[in-house]
Amino acid sequence: MTSFLTHRALVHDADLPLFRRHRALRTCLTRFAPYGFHATYHHLTVRARIPRLLLVDPESLGRAVEELHEARTLWLARAEEYAAQRKVEKRTSPRAAAPVWWNLSWRGSPYCRGGHDPFLHPQLSLPDYVRRQNALMDGAELPGCPACGEEGPAVEVSTGHDRAELCRSCSRVLVPCPCDRQHTFESTLPAGAGSIWRRAHMTNSGEPNPHWPTDLGTARVERLVAYEVLHLPPP
């Protein structure tokens, strides 16, 4: 299996066809994607201004992979620190809990769950998101949503039998349904993976498409539907 760094180098290789460099960025996302695969790709296209036509700005691919690389470097450094810390802790407290935001894998992020709307994620840069999660894990008291820092009022979403409160910006669950059951929140609005990969949400010049998607942010959070997560007993 080739590494993240190998594909990062391919993204920067100006001698390769653009479709190969773009495919290498996709492979990097299979190795590290804090907001989930499609949501992280959507985030990078907007932040790095990757146009629908790559020929307009080939260097946008490099900007995207460098943001991803910086965040991954921060995450790996913290993972190594935690691994060393746990070796010491296991001697006295072998059942100590792992950090809640990653559990030693970026796939522990709440944005990596199936069905999550790829247009709803923190607006922070990926390095800032990782720094924020690390700070919270260290006990820092930061204002606003734990994921993105949004301080506006939460959006109430019905779970069918009660209500949960979600961040109005990134849809992070701030107050879960009091029923103590686990829920996922999925969009009723179209968010085709193929359209995102073709950057239908961007213009040919690298600006966000004003015509699709039409609902973003709070308007999109308000359209989420809750589904109860069923935990089946083992056979």
Secondary structure, 3 states (H helix, E strand, C coil): CCCHHHHHHHHHCCCCCHHHHHHHHHHHHHHCCCCCHHHHHHHHHHHCCCCCCHHHCCHHHHHHHHHHHHHHHHHHHHHHHHHHHHHHHCCCCCCCCCCCCCCCCHHHCHHHCCCCCCCCCCCCCHHHHHHHHHHHHCCCCCCCCCCCCCCCCCEEEECCCCEEEECCCCCCEEECCCCCCCEEEEECCCCCHHHHHCCCCECCCCCECCCCCCCCCHHHHCCEEEEECCCCCCC
